[in-house]
Amino acid sequence: MAYAVISDVHSNLHALEAVLKDISDHRIDELYFVGDAVGYGPQPNLCIDLLKKDCAILIAGNHDWAVLEYISTEYFNIHAVEAVMYNRQVMAEQHMQDLEKFNLLKSSEKRNALFVHATPRDPENWDYLFSVKDAEINFEHFEQRLCFIGHSHTPVIIEQQQTGEILIHRAKTEINETSRYIVNDGSVGQPRDGDPRASYVIVEDTSIEIVRVQYDVSKTQKEMEAAKLPFRLIERLAYGY
């Protein structure tokens, strides 16, 4: 049966609820999460509750580690740092403990897949995978047919054919039995590809599809305003950047 992959919720409860509802309308066998449950948004505790309840695999992202103080925020922009501090302050101790249990990376033999937030090459460096060259390097660092990532908030399906040629798919592709794939499912809570709709991925036996879901952006924005989160983070949700 089909399965789904989500990431980069970033404490955006209304986006997460909309995505989970959309997933429930499909014949989905399992759901996997590839990092950044918290940061940026106003509702970390409720988002972690939903992720714990629904996801078979839970991966940690750099914002999760920043909230836990596992890494420094020195390379975060000033607005991201402010949001990390807010999330850290409002999170319940139980949810902190839950976040500590998220994996850096995890594989699934059943799916012939690796799940990681940033890159399979160097998960703890939180590098971005943007270019064809980045993809070529990272294909050498996992053995599975599929690798699911998040981090850039930009959905894309990268196919490496048996010849080594790289193909880029932006919406949906049929699965080639002799190809391998790196799949970025985009972002549930803060898309950055010019489309404000939440993004996730559905994988079926023969296809991989990027799915977009409308949600009430204004509700999240009002909650962010009430939490006194940075205006820059609030306004960008409406534009998907």
PyMOL commands that set and color helices and strands:
alter all, ss='L'
color gray80, all
select helices_A, chain A and resi 13-24+44-54+62-67+78-90+93-100+123-125+132-139+217-226+231-236
alter helices_A, ss='H'
color red, helices_A
select strands_A, chain A and resi 2-6+28-33+57-58+105-108+113-116+146-149+156-160+166-169+172-174+180-184+198-203+207-213
alter strands_A, ss='S'
color yellow, strands_A
deselect
rebuild
show_as cartoon
